[in-house]
Amino acid sequence: MGIIYEMCCERCGTRFEHQAGVGFFCSCPTCGDAVDESSPFFCPVCNRRYDPSSSGFENSVVDTIEWD
C-alpha cells in the first residue's frame, strides 16, 4: 500500500510528487532515500520543508493517488 501526493509548493509554486508508504518505510522517488511516511520532506526547487502532520502540508496537496 502507498500514497503519492501531488504537491504545489507554497513558497515557489513548483509542482512535484511525494510518495509515502502506509505504515511502512518506503523510498522517496525524488531523492531515493528510505523515509517514514511521517518524515518531513523538501520541495526539490526551493527546499521548503513539509511535515505531513502540519497544516501547510494539507494546504499544498493538489491530488492524491492511493494503491493497495
Sequence and secondary structure as in RCSB ss.txt:
>XXXX:A:sequence
MGIIYEMCCERCGTRFEHQAGVGFFCSCPTCGDAVDESSPFFCPVCNRRYDPSSSGFENSVVDTIEWD
>XXXX:A:secstr
 EEEEEEE TTT  EEEEEEESSSEEE TTT  EEETTS EE TTT  EE TTSHHHHHHEEEEEEE 
